[in-house]
Amino acid sequence: VQLQASGGGSVQAGGFLRLSCAASRRTFSNYAVGWFRRAPGKEREFVAAISTNGGSTYYADSVKGRFTLSRDNAANTVTLQMNTLKPEDTAVYYCASDPWFSALGMTVESSTLDYWGLGTLVTVSS
């Protein structure tokens, strides 16, 4: 599965962006999907994850209440709506997936995920 992340950009604090992760394969609907980010000088961290049917979502405490993750399996797309952005949200955002990982599993482990998008840069200015 090839993943393509898009939608990054530069916004002011309090603004919003919508990131998309598009998959190349129809079986994508059988995979949980996670979003992760790496800020300058920091380790990669978990942001959000969604189950195969979209029924379960998980969020990092730092984005809970501001970010919303959804998916459209017919379109092979997962969308991360990011509202009330803060300067500390500045990072390169990656989507990832793996047929052997649940969304809950992605909240604690990401280093062994099989499929990663190239990342999209989000810059939030104060």
Backbone torsions as a table, in degrees:
resi	resn	phi	psi	omega
1	VAL	NA	129.6	174.2
2	GLN	-101.9	134.4	-179.3
3	LEU	-114.8	138.5	179.4
4	GLN	-125.9	112.9	178.0
5	ALA	-93.3	141.6	179.9
6	SER	-151.2	168.9	174.4
7	GLY	106.9	-3.1	179.5
8	GLY	-68.3	170.3	179.7
9	GLY	170.8	-168.1	-179.9
10	SER	-113.7	129.1	178.9
11	VAL	-139.0	164.8	174.2
12	GLN	-87.8	157.5	177.4
13	ALA	-53.7	138.3	-177.3
14	GLY	93.0	-11.6	-179.9
15	GLY	-82.0	-170.8	-177.8
16	PHE	-140.9	158.0	173.4
17	LEU	-145.2	157.1	176.7
18	ARG	-125.2	117.6	177.9
19	LEU	-98.0	144.2	177.7
20	SER	-124.1	147.0	174.8
21	CYS	-126.5	113.1	-178.5
22	ALA	-105.9	137.0	-178.0
23	ALA	-109.8	153.3	-175.2
24	SER	-90.4	-6.8	-171.7
25	ARG	-127.8	140.8	-179.7
26	ARG	-64.2	-28.9	-179.0
27	THR	-69.0	-3.2	174.3
28	PHE	-51.0	-29.6	-178.7
29	SER	-66.0	-15.2	178.5
30	ASN	-92.9	0.5	-175.9
31	TYR	-111.3	136.5	165.6
32	ALA	-69.6	154.7	-178.6
33	VAL	-131.0	138.4	178.1
34	GLY	-124.8	154.4	171.2
35	TRP	-114.5	138.2	179.4
36	PHE	-134.0	162.7	178.5
37	ARG	-144.3	153.0	175.7
38	ARG	-129.3	113.9	177.3
39	ALA	-85.4	156.7	179.6
40	PRO	-54.4	125.5	177.0
41	GLY	76.8	9.1	-177.6
42	LYS	-124.5	165.9	176.3
43	GLU	-75.3	156.4	173.9
44	ARG	-64.5	141.4	-179.7
45	GLU	-134.9	155.7	177.7
46	PHE	-71.7	140.8	176.4
47	VAL	-115.0	-55.1	-176.7
48	ALA	-163.1	157.2	177.4
49	ALA	-147.5	153.0	-177.6
50	ILE	-135.5	142.0	-179.2
51	SER	-74.0	174.1	-174.1
52	THR	-59.6	-40.3	-177.8
53	ASN	-98.8	4.8	179.1
54	GLY	80.0	3.5	-176.0
55	GLY	-75.1	-21.1	179.9
56	SER	-126.9	134.0	176.2
57	THR	-131.9	150.0	-179.1
58	TYR	-134.7	143.5	-177.1
59	TYR	-135.4	147.2	169.6
60	ALA	-66.4	148.3	-179.2
61	ASP	-57.7	-32.7	-175.9
62	SER	-68.8	-18.0	-177.9
63	VAL	-118.6	-5.4	-177.4
64	LYS	-59.0	132.6	-179.2
65	GLY	88.8	-14.2	179.3
66	ARG	-113.7	-33.1	-178.3
67	PHE	-106.9	145.6	177.1
68	THR	-134.1	129.0	-178.2
69	LEU	-108.5	134.6	178.8
70	SER	-144.7	167.7	179.0
71	ARG	-144.0	152.1	175.3
72	ASP	-125.9	96.8	-175.6
73	ASN	-67.8	-27.9	177.3
74	ALA	-64.8	-30.1	-179.8
75	ALA	-101.0	2.0	-178.0
76	ASN	54.2	44.4	-175.2
77	THR	-135.1	140.9	172.5
78	VAL	-119.5	136.2	-176.1
79	THR	-121.4	132.8	175.5
80	LEU	-112.2	106.4	176.8
81	GLN	-87.3	121.2	-176.2
82	MET	-116.2	112.5	-179.5
83	ASN	-111.5	164.2	177.3
84	THR	47.1	52.4	-176.4
85	LEU	-66.1	147.8	-179.2
86	LYS	-120.8	156.9	177.3
87	PRO	-55.2	-32.0	179.8
88	GLU	-73.3	-4.3	172.9
89	ASP	-84.0	-6.5	178.7
90	THR	-60.9	124.5	-176.1
91	ALA	-179.0	169.2	166.0
92	VAL	-90.3	127.7	-177.0
93	TYR	-103.9	134.1	-178.7
94	TYR	-123.5	141.1	168.3
95	CYS	-102.8	151.1	-177.0
96	ALA	-148.4	157.3	-178.6
97	SER	-154.9	162.0	-179.8
98	ASP	-166.5	131.3	-177.7
99	PRO	-66.2	-16.1	-175.9
100	TRP	-102.5	4.9	-178.6
101	PHE	-114.1	138.6	170.7
102	SER	-87.6	166.1	176.7
103	ALA	-62.0	-40.5	178.9
104	LEU	-62.9	-40.2	179.2
105	GLY	-61.6	-32.7	-179.6
106	MET	-69.2	-18.6	179.6
107	THR	-69.7	-19.4	-176.8
108	VAL	-121.1	-12.8	-176.5
109	GLU	-145.0	129.6	178.3
110	SER	-138.1	-14.4	-172.5
111	SER	-64.6	-23.6	-176.7
112	THR	-105.9	10.0	177.8
113	LEU	-63.6	138.8	-172.9
114	ASP	-76.9	-39.3	-169.5
115	TYR	-118.6	128.3	-179.5
116	TRP	-132.1	140.2	169.7
117	GLY	-80.3	171.1	-175.8
118	LEU	-78.0	-14.9	178.6
119	GLY	97.5	150.2	177.6
120	THR	-137.9	135.4	-172.7
121	LEU	-85.5	130.5	174.5
122	VAL	-117.2	124.6	179.0
123	THR	-123.3	123.3	-179.1
124	VAL	-117.8	119.6	-178.5
125	SER	-100.5	149.0	-177.9
126	SER	-88.3	NA	NA
